[in-house]
């Protein structure tokens, strides 16, 4: 936390822009990646100035920890490298060193007084809630981060110098008004369009293909109809369900479970319960006396200004009533009666029960099979680990899966052919536990080689498998692929028919015929789409169709694929709306200005790095992030 305070204190809006640039820019990696001129403790060098491995490692670990805190889980070294954290951190340190080297070349400096004033004025270095700089608190922060005052002043001086250089490079760049207007128009422009949706129905029914057409289509697309590579796989699945099939449950055990778990096989008694709560026992006793004298429960409630919803607890089971005293009395009194005063959790109450529904219970014979299944599964789950160990012992002794299944009376599934997607030659999914892992493992493992055990999630069991054979991919004959060939032929023929129909309508509109007349002549409805926005699919307009709409002029016509294939859209732009200038233009200008500043800084850093020369010691870098030297 203390280090974050120091980091926060050393950051401002310039540093934020700088961080964006450093995160996105990897210019240095295209400049040099060599291994000369280093000490064993240097990870990189800029213009002869070394970046120590220790300092890099500290910054790298800090960044990894920050990412872990933001995501709520730690990053492994492999994950951090995959995200490029090592490159981002080193790139930032190289950029810092580049600016410092240029500052030295230009003879720039920051005085001790300027550094001291900046530290004293920074609220991050004050105690929480304090109005003035506290040297003791500041020294405490330094000690917590193993920094001396001299070292921190040196770091702060370098940071201030870099900030001044960035400011002098160009901040608050003015964005040309024409650029702001162009971006504003691009992002906020909306268009309306009238259109004709040409669907498969509009294209009409297509003639059935002839035998010659199908064979010609097959010959032209033979590779499309190839049979994929398959694997023959033996699978031994040890699951509670598989074990339960061999577990016997006695009638006595089933009956005992039925008697013990009565609530599971029926519904408990439910009663309609109403209550009135009084602040004192005297008020409750007085109301009870009135009921005994002939007043009704409703009369008492009305006299106290209570509505039915204020007193009604509903038709509930005993367990649903929060106050145990109220629940006990409510299920003891005779339905239709009212209780004597009860001292409950929230005061003194009278309870009225207008009616009751008796408990119900399914007969034993009706739920017997359900109970037997549940008991068998429970026993199977208890035996699961013992059976797992038995299978592993047999595997260790060299037994095959078939031999193990036979010896332990476990089911062995032999899949004659499964492709990489987990389907059989008929295209149906193969139903086996852990299918995705089994299939991927079967295609990765050599034939006959023992594979790792798969543990199913949620204590669902274990799966062992073995690849028995490889069935190579091959060309299917026309007869084998005939059904698929015919389906594909019809699909393409229909798409061509829809395209031809839409093209004919588009040609009419392009020739000057009003789109309404074109639609009427084709007996198709003319529809209107309003408020279309760039880059946003709005069915039936696909993203591609939206692009065409925004490429056309006002009144221009176009033809594009619809959101659903093989439909097509013939459209005409009927209205173009550009909102007037507003606050969003200021945001656009600010964003463009920041991007221009970033681009300028990236180019400036690239030029300086080319001038000074940058070298990276990949071996030390890899060691610093926990990777091998050759990673």
Protein Blocks (a to p, Z undefined) as FASTA:
>chain_A
ZZmmmmmmmgcfklmmmmmmmmmpcklmmmbccfehiafkbcbdeehiacdfklmmmmmm
mmmmmmmmmnopacdfklmmmnommmmmmmmmmmmmmmmmmmmmnopacdfklmmmmmmm
pmklpcehiabdcfklmmmmmmmnopafklmmmmmmmmmmmmmmmmmnoghiacdfklmm
mmmmmmmoccddddddddfklnopaddddfklmmmmmmmmmmmmpccdddddddddddfk
lmmmmpccdfklmmmmmmmmmmlncccddddddddddfbfklmmmmmmmmmnopafklmm
mmnopafklmmgbjadfklpmblmlmmmmmmpcghiacdddddfkbccddddfbacdddd
ddfklmmmmmmmmmmmmmmmmmmmmmmmmmmmmmmnopafklmmmmnopacdddfbacfk
opafkopacddehklmmmmmmmmpcghiacdddddehhiaccddddfbdcddddddfklm
mmmmmmmmmmmmmmmmmmmmmmmmmmmmmnopafklmmmmnopacdddehiaehiacdfb
dfklmmmmmmpcehiacddddfbdcbdcddddfbdcdddddfklmmmmmmmmmmmmmmmm
mmmmmmmmmmnopaddfklmmmmnopafkZZ
